[in-house]
Amino acid sequence: MNETAPQQARAEIDLAALRANVRELRARTAGAQLMAVVKSDAYGHGAVPCARAAQEAGATWLGTATPQEALALRAAGLGGRMLCWLWTPGGPWREAIEADVDVSVSGLWALREAAGAALAAGRPARVHLKADTGLGRAGCQPADWPELIAAALAAERAGTVRVTGLWSHFACADEPGHPSITAQLTAFRDMVEYAEKAGVEPEVRHIANSPAVLTLPDSHFDLVRTGIAMYGISPSAELGTSADLGLRPVMTLAAPVALVKHVPAGHGVSYGHHYTTPRATTLGLVPLGYADGVPRHASGRGPVLIGGVRRTVAGRVAMDQFVVDLDGDEPAPGTQAVLFGPGDRGEPSAEDWARAAGTIAYEIVTRIGGRVPRVHLGATPEGAAAGGALRTTGSAAR
C-alpha cells in the first residue's frame, strides 16, 4: 500500500500476488487443470481483473456461483472454460448455454431445464453432474445417481446435453484427518466409476477445493478449484498461515485517519460507552464501519496499524466509522490506518480480523462493501487493454 494515505478508504488488490499464488497452486496439482473461483466478486477482490490475472497465470477454467456472475464475466470479454453451479428453476439457462458456460446439474429438474434451453439455443448444454458425497448441500444423492446418469445419457443421445464433468465438494477438507475426507473420496470414486461404466465420458472430474489442493494430492483428479487460497488466505488455521503455505494475501484495506483529538480520563467512546478511556489520551477516528464490511462483532477487539503501531478498536464499530485509542500519540490526520494486508509492515491480517470477529477470513474479505473502491495494482498491459480497470469504485467494483 502506498505510504501516502489516499483521501478515502480503499482496498488495494495486488494482482502480481494473485498471479504468484495461482502459479504456486498450479505447481501443487501434478498436471491437473486449475479453476480460478471468482464468485462473489472474486471474494470481494474484483471479479474481472482477478479472473484475467488468474488466466494470465495459467488458470484454464473460471468458476462462479450464480449464472449472473458468469454472464457478467462473458460480457466483460473473459473467454476460456467457465462453470456456474448455483441454479434455481427458471434461471437463465439458455443465456448461459449461448455464452459457452458449463452448467452444474444436481437433479432431474435441472437436467430437464438445461435440455429444454439447449433446444431453444440450438446447441447442446455442457453439463457437470454433481454428486453429493457427504456435504449435504447441492448434488445428487448416491441412491438417486443411477436415475440421473440414465437421464443424462438419454439427453446426450437426443443431442441436448454433453456431460463434460463429474464433480463434488468436500465438507471438512480444511480439518486435516477428518474421517469425512476419506469417506467422501471413496464415495466420489464409486459414483464416477458407476457413471463411466454406464457410458459417461467426462472431460474433467473434480472435487478438490483450496484446502484439498494444499493437502490432499489424491483428490486432484483432472481439475482443482481454487478459491480462498488464490487470494493468499489460508483456508484454516489448522493448515497453517498464508506464509506457511507459500501464499501472499492479495487485499490490503486501509483508510486515512480522519481526526485525532485529546480527551480526558473516563471519556466514553462510541455507542453504548462500552469503552471509556482509562487515562487522558488521544483518540483517532477511522472512516470505515460495518456498512463497509468492518464486522461489528470485532468491536473492542479489531486490530489496526496506525503510525507503525498496532492498535485496537475502542468501543463499538459504527456504521461508517470506528475509534482507536492512540495512547497519547498524535499521528497527523491523513495518516494511514491499515486494517489488514500481507503483513510486510507489521499490519494485521484478514485472519487476525476473523479471530477478533469470531468468523473466518473468507467472510472478512468478501464482505467489504461496494463504497470501498478497489484499486487493482499490477495489471498487465494485455489485461488493461482488454478492459481491466485499474481503479473501480462503488457498484462498478462489484
C-alpha positions as CSV (number, residue, x, y, z in Angstrom):
1,M,0.0,0.0,0.0
2,N,1.3,3.4,-0.9
3,E,2.8,5.2,2.1
4,T,0.9,8.4,1.2
5,A,-2.6,7.9,2.5
6,P,-5.4,8.2,0.0
7,Q,-8.2,10.7,0.5
8,Q,-10.7,7.9,1.3
9,A,-10.8,4.3,2.4
10,R,-9.8,1.8,-0.3
11,A,-8.9,-1.8,-0.9
12,E,-5.7,-2.3,-2.9
13,I,-5.6,-5.5,-4.8
14,D,-2.2,-6.9,-5.7
15,L,-2.7,-8.7,-9.0
16,A,1.0,-9.7,-9.1
17,A,0.5,-11.5,-5.8
18,L,-2.6,-13.2,-7.2
19,R,-0.7,-14.4,-10.2
20,A,2.1,-15.7,-8.0
21,N,-0.5,-17.6,-5.8
22,V,-2.0,-19.2,-8.9
23,R,1.4,-20.3,-10.1
24,E,2.1,-21.8,-6.6
25,L,-1.1,-23.6,-6.5
26,R,-0.7,-25.0,-10.1
27,A,2.7,-26.3,-9.0
28,R,1.0,-28.5,-6.4
29,T,-1.5,-30.1,-8.8
30,A,0.7,-32.6,-10.7
31,G,-0.8,-31.8,-14.0
32,A,-4.4,-31.2,-13.1
33,Q,-6.0,-28.1,-14.6
34,L,-6.8,-25.2,-12.3
35,M,-10.2,-23.4,-11.9
36,A,-10.0,-19.9,-10.5
37,V,-13.1,-19.4,-8.4
38,V,-14.2,-15.8,-8.8
39,K,-17.7,-16.0,-7.2
40,S,-18.9,-13.1,-5.0
41,D,-16.9,-10.5,-7.0
42,A,-13.7,-12.7,-6.6
43,Y,-14.2,-13.0,-2.8
44,G,-14.5,-9.2,-2.7
45,H,-11.4,-8.5,-4.8
46,G,-13.0,-7.6,-8.1
47,A,-14.1,-10.4,-10.4
48,V,-13.0,-9.2,-13.9
49,P,-9.4,-8.1,-13.0
50,C,-8.8,-11.1,-10.8
51,A,-10.2,-13.5,-13.4
52,R,-7.9,-12.0,-16.1
53,A,-4.9,-12.2,-13.8
54,A,-5.6,-15.8,-12.9
55,Q,-5.9,-16.7,-16.6
56,E,-2.6,-15.0,-17.2
57,A,-1.0,-17.2,-14.5
58,G,-2.3,-20.4,-16.1
59,A,-5.9,-21.0,-14.9
60,T,-7.8,-22.8,-17.6
61,W,-11.2,-22.6,-16.0
62,L,-13.2,-19.9,-14.2
63,G,-15.8,-20.8,-11.6
64,T,-18.8,-18.8,-10.4
65,A,-21.7,-19.5,-8.2
66,T,-24.6,-17.7,-9.9
67,P,-25.3,-17.5,-13.6
68,Q,-25.4,-13.8,-13.4
69,E,-21.8,-13.8,-12.3
70,A,-20.8,-16.0,-15.2
71,L,-22.7,-13.9,-17.8
72,A,-21.1,-10.7,-16.4
73,L,-17.6,-12.2,-17.0
74,R,-18.5,-13.1,-20.5
75,A,-19.9,-9.6,-21.1
76,A,-16.6,-8.2,-19.9
77,G,-14.8,-10.3,-22.5
78,L,-13.5,-13.2,-20.4
79,G,-13.0,-16.3,-22.5
80,G,-12.0,-19.8,-21.7
81,R,-13.9,-22.5,-20.0
82,M,-16.3,-21.5,-17.2
83,L,-18.5,-23.4,-14.8
84,C,-21.5,-22.0,-13.0
85,W,-23.1,-24.1,-10.3
86,L,-25.8,-22.4,-8.3
87,W,-29.1,-22.7,-10.3
88,T,-32.7,-22.3,-9.4
89,P,-35.8,-23.1,-11.5
90,G,-36.4,-20.6,-14.3
91,G,-32.8,-19.4,-14.4
92,P,-31.1,-18.1,-17.5
93,W,-30.1,-21.5,-18.8
94,R,-30.4,-20.5,-22.5
95,E,-28.2,-17.4,-22.0
96,A,-25.6,-19.5,-20.2
97,I,-25.6,-22.1,-22.9
98,E,-25.3,-19.5,-25.7
99,A,-22.4,-17.9,-23.7
100,D,-20.5,-21.2,-23.6
101,V,-20.8,-21.6,-19.9
102,D,-20.8,-25.1,-18.5
103,V,-23.7,-25.6,-16.0
104,S,-24.0,-27.8,-13.0
105,V,-26.8,-30.3,-12.6
106,S,-27.7,-31.9,-9.3
107,G,-31.1,-33.4,-10.1
108,L,-33.6,-34.3,-12.8
109,W,-35.4,-30.9,-12.8
110,A,-32.2,-29.1,-13.6
111,L,-31.3,-31.6,-16.3
112,R,-34.8,-31.0,-17.9
113,E,-34.3,-27.2,-17.8
114,A,-30.8,-27.4,-19.3
115,A,-32.0,-29.7,-22.1
116,G,-35.0,-27.5,-22.9
117,A,-32.8,-24.4,-23.0
118,A,-30.4,-26.3,-25.3
119,L,-33.2,-27.0,-27.7
120,A,-34.1,-23.3,-27.7
121,A,-30.4,-22.3,-28.2
122,G,-29.8,-24.8,-30.9
123,R,-26.8,-26.3,-29.2
124,P,-26.2,-28.8,-26.5
125,A,-25.7,-27.8,-22.9
126,R,-22.4,-28.6,-21.4
127,V,-23.2,-30.2,-18.1
128,H,-21.3,-31.1,-15.0
129,L,-23.2,-33.7,-12.9
130,K,-22.7,-33.0,-9.2
131,A,-22.6,-35.9,-6.7
132,D,-23.5,-35.3,-3.0
133,T,-20.7,-37.4,-1.5
134,G,-21.4,-36.2,2.1
135,L,-21.6,-32.4,2.2
136,G,-25.4,-32.4,2.2
137,R,-25.9,-29.3,0.1
138,A,-26.3,-29.4,-3.7
139,G,-25.6,-32.6,-5.5
140,C,-27.3,-35.9,-6.3
141,Q,-27.6,-38.5,-3.5
142,P,-25.9,-41.9,-4.3
143,A,-29.3,-43.6,-4.2
144,D,-30.6,-41.2,-7.0
145,W,-27.4,-41.2,-9.0
146,P,-28.3,-44.1,-11.4
147,E,-31.5,-42.3,-12.4
148,L,-29.7,-39.1,-13.0
149,I,-27.0,-40.8,-15.0
150,A,-29.6,-42.7,-17.2
151,A,-31.4,-39.4,-17.9
152,A,-28.2,-37.6,-18.7
153,L,-27.2,-40.3,-21.2
154,A,-30.6,-40.2,-22.8
155,A,-30.3,-36.4,-23.2
156,E,-26.8,-37.0,-24.7
157,R,-28.3,-39.4,-27.2
158,A,-31.0,-36.8,-28.0
159,G,-28.3,-34.2,-28.7
160,T,-29.4,-31.7,-26.0
161,V,-26.7,-32.4,-23.4
162,R,-23.0,-33.1,-23.3
163,V,-21.8,-34.4,-19.9
164,T,-18.4,-32.6,-19.6
165,G,-17.8,-33.0,-15.9
166,L,-18.5,-35.1,-12.8
167,W,-17.9,-33.4,-9.5
168,S,-18.4,-33.0,-5.8
169,H,-17.4,-30.8,-2.9
170,F,-15.7,-31.5,0.4
171,A,-17.2,-30.8,3.8
172,C,-14.2,-30.8,6.0
173,A,-11.0,-30.7,3.8
174,D,-9.8,-27.8,6.0
175,E,-9.7,-30.2,9.0
176,P,-6.8,-32.5,8.3
177,G,-7.5,-36.1,9.2
178,H,-11.3,-35.6,9.5
179,P,-12.9,-39.0,8.7
180,S,-15.4,-37.5,6.3
181,I,-12.5,-36.8,3.8
182,T,-11.7,-40.4,3.1
183,A,-15.4,-41.3,3.1
184,Q,-16.2,-38.6,0.5
185,L,-13.2,-39.5,-1.7
186,T,-14.4,-43.1,-1.7
187,A,-18.0,-42.1,-2.5
188,F,-16.8,-39.9,-5.3
189,R,-14.7,-42.6,-6.9
190,D,-17.6,-45.0,-6.7
191,M,-20.0,-42.6,-8.3
192,V,-17.6,-41.6,-11.0
193,E,-16.9,-45.3,-11.7
194,Y,-20.6,-46.0,-12.0
195,A,-21.1,-43.1,-14.4
196,E,-18.2,-44.1,-16.6
197,K,-19.2,-47.7,-16.7
198,A,-22.7,-46.6,-17.8
199,G,-21.2,-44.7,-20.7
200,V,-20.5,-41.2,-19.4
201,E,-17.2,-39.8,-20.8
202,P,-16.4,-36.6,-18.8
203,E,-13.7,-34.2,-19.8
204,V,-13.0,-33.5,-16.2
205,R,-13.6,-35.0,-12.8
206,H,-13.1,-32.6,-9.8
207,I,-13.7,-32.5,-6.1
208,A,-10.6,-30.6,-4.7
209,N,-11.2,-27.1,-3.2
210,S,-8.4,-24.9,-1.8
211,P,-7.6,-26.9,1.3
212,A,-7.6,-30.2,-0.7
213,V,-5.3,-28.6,-3.3
214,L,-2.9,-27.9,-0.5
215,T,-3.1,-31.1,1.5
216,L,-4.8,-33.9,-0.5
217,P,-3.0,-34.8,-3.7
218,D,-5.1,-37.9,-4.2
219,S,-8.1,-35.6,-4.6
220,H,-6.8,-33.6,-7.6
221,F,-8.1,-35.8,-10.4
222,D,-8.3,-33.8,-13.7
223,L,-9.2,-30.3,-12.3
224,V,-8.9,-28.5,-9.0
225,R,-11.0,-25.5,-7.8
226,T,-9.0,-22.8,-6.0
227,G,-11.0,-20.1,-4.2
228,I,-9.7,-18.5,-1.0
229,A,-6.1,-19.8,-1.5
230,M,-5.8,-17.9,-4.8
231,Y,-6.4,-14.7,-2.8
232,G,-3.5,-15.6,-0.5
233,I,-5.5,-16.5,2.5
234,S,-5.1,-19.8,4.4
235,P,-8.3,-21.9,4.3
236,S,-8.0,-22.6,8.1
237,A,-5.6,-22.2,11.0
238,E,-5.1,-26.0,11.1
239,L,-3.4,-25.8,7.7
240,G,-1.0,-23.0,8.7
241,T,-0.7,-19.4,7.9
242,S,-0.6,-17.9,4.4
243,A,3.2,-17.7,4.7
244,D,3.4,-21.3,5.8
245,L,1.6,-22.3,2.6
246,G,3.7,-20.1,0.3
247,L,0.8,-17.7,-0.4
248,R,0.6,-13.9,-0.3
249,P,-2.5,-12.0,0.8
250,V,-3.8,-10.0,-2.2
251,M,-6.0,-7.4,-0.5
252,T,-4.9,-4.5,1.7
253,L,-7.6,-2.5,3.4
254,A,-6.8,1.0,4.7
255,A,-8.2,4.4,5.3
256,P,-6.8,7.8,6.3
257,V,-7.2,8.8,9.9
258,A,-10.0,11.5,9.8
259,L,-9.4,13.1,13.2
260,V,-7.1,13.0,16.2
261,K,-8.1,14.6,19.5
262,H,-7.3,14.8,23.2
263,V,-9.8,13.5,25.7
264,P,-9.7,13.2,29.5
265,A,-9.8,10.1,31.6
266,G,-13.2,8.5,31.9
267,H,-14.4,9.7,28.5
268,G,-17.0,7.4,26.8
269,V,-16.2,6.2,23.3
270,S,-18.8,5.3,20.6
271,Y,-22.3,3.9,21.1
272,G,-23.2,2.4,24.4
273,H,-19.9,3.6,26.1
274,H,-18.6,0.0,26.1
275,Y,-15.2,1.6,26.2
276,T,-14.2,4.5,28.5
277,T,-10.7,6.0,28.5
278,P,-8.6,4.7,31.5
279,R,-6.5,7.8,31.4
280,A,-6.1,11.1,29.5
281,T,-5.3,10.1,26.0
282,T,-5.7,10.7,22.3
283,L,-8.4,9.2,20.1
284,G,-8.2,8.6,16.3
285,L,-11.2,8.4,14.1
286,V,-11.1,5.9,11.1
287,P,-13.8,6.4,8.4
288,L,-14.7,2.7,7.9
289,G,-17.6,0.9,9.6
290,Y,-19.9,-2.0,9.3
291,A,-21.6,-0.5,6.2
292,D,-18.2,-1.0,4.6
293,G,-17.8,-4.6,5.9
294,V,-15.9,-3.9,9.1
295,P,-17.5,-6.5,11.4
296,R,-19.4,-5.0,14.4
297,H,-18.6,-8.3,16.2
298,A,-15.0,-7.1,16.2
299,S,-15.9,-4.1,18.4
300,G,-13.3,-3.7,21.1
301,R,-11.0,-6.3,19.5
302,G,-10.3,-5.5,15.9
303,P,-6.6,-4.7,15.2
304,V,-5.4,-1.8,13.1
305,L,-1.9,-0.4,12.3
306,I,-1.5,3.4,12.7
307,G,1.8,5.2,12.6
308,G,3.7,1.9,12.7
309,V,1.9,0.8,16.0
310,R,-0.7,-1.9,16.3
311,R,-3.9,-0.5,17.9
312,T,-7.3,-2.0,18.8
313,V,-10.7,-0.7,18.0
314,A,-12.0,1.2,21.1
315,G,-15.7,0.6,21.7
316,R,-18.3,-0.3,19.1
317,V,-17.8,-0.2,15.4
318,A,-20.4,2.1,14.0
319,M,-22.0,2.1,10.5
320,D,-19.4,4.4,8.9
321,Q,-16.5,4.8,11.4
322,F,-14.7,3.4,14.4
323,V,-12.4,4.9,17.1
324,V,-8.9,3.9,18.2
325,D,-7.3,4.8,21.5
326,L,-3.8,6.2,20.4
327,D,-2.4,6.1,23.9
328,G,-1.4,9.8,23.7
329,D,0.3,9.5,20.3
330,E,-0.6,12.2,17.8
331,P,-0.4,11.0,14.2
332,A,-1.4,13.6,11.8
333,P,-4.8,13.5,10.3
334,G,-4.5,11.6,7.0
335,T,-2.1,9.1,8.4
336,Q,-2.9,5.6,7.1
337,A,-4.8,3.2,9.3
338,V,-4.2,-0.3,7.8
339,L,-6.8,-2.8,8.9
340,F,-5.2,-5.8,7.2
341,G,-2.8,-6.7,4.4
342,P,0.1,-9.1,3.7
343,G,2.0,-8.1,6.9
344,D,5.1,-6.5,5.4
345,R,4.9,-3.6,7.8
346,G,3.5,-5.4,10.7
347,E,-0.1,-4.7,9.8
348,P,-2.8,-7.3,10.9
349,S,-4.0,-9.9,8.5
350,A,-7.6,-10.8,7.5
351,E,-7.1,-13.9,9.7
352,D,-6.5,-11.6,12.7
353,W,-9.8,-9.8,12.0
354,A,-11.5,-13.2,11.6
355,R,-10.3,-14.2,15.0
356,A,-11.4,-10.8,16.5
357,A,-14.9,-11.2,15.0
358,G,-15.3,-14.9,15.7
359,T,-15.6,-15.8,12.0
360,I,-13.5,-16.9,9.0
361,A,-11.2,-14.9,6.8
362,Y,-13.3,-15.7,3.8
363,E,-16.1,-13.5,5.3
364,I,-13.7,-10.7,6.2
365,V,-12.6,-10.0,2.6
366,T,-15.9,-11.0,0.9
367,R,-18.0,-8.6,3.0
368,I,-16.0,-5.4,2.1
369,G,-18.7,-3.1,0.9
370,G,-19.3,-1.5,-2.5
371,R,-18.5,2.0,-1.5
372,V,-14.9,1.0,-0.8
373,P,-13.0,1.4,-4.1
374,R,-10.9,-1.5,-5.3
375,V,-7.6,-0.3,-6.7
376,H,-6.0,-3.0,-8.8
377,L,-2.3,-2.9,-8.9
378,G,0.0,-4.8,-11.2
379,A,-2.4,-5.2,-14.2
380,T,-0.5,-6.4,-17.3
381,P,-0.7,-4.2,-20.5
382,E,-2.7,-7.1,-22.0
383,G,-5.2,-7.1,-19.2
384,A,-5.6,-3.4,-19.2
385,A,-6.1,-3.4,-23.0
386,A,-8.9,-6.0,-22.6
387,G,-10.7,-3.7,-20.2
388,G,-9.3,-4.5,-16.8
389,A,-9.8,-1.3,-14.9
390,L,-7.0,-0.2,-12.5
391,R,-9.5,1.5,-10.3
392,T,-13.1,0.7,-9.7
393,T,-15.5,2.4,-7.4
394,G,-18.9,1.5,-5.8
395,S,-21.1,-0.6,-7.9
396,A,-18.6,-0.8,-10.7
397,A,-16.3,-2.6,-8.4
398,R,-18.8,-5.3,-7.7
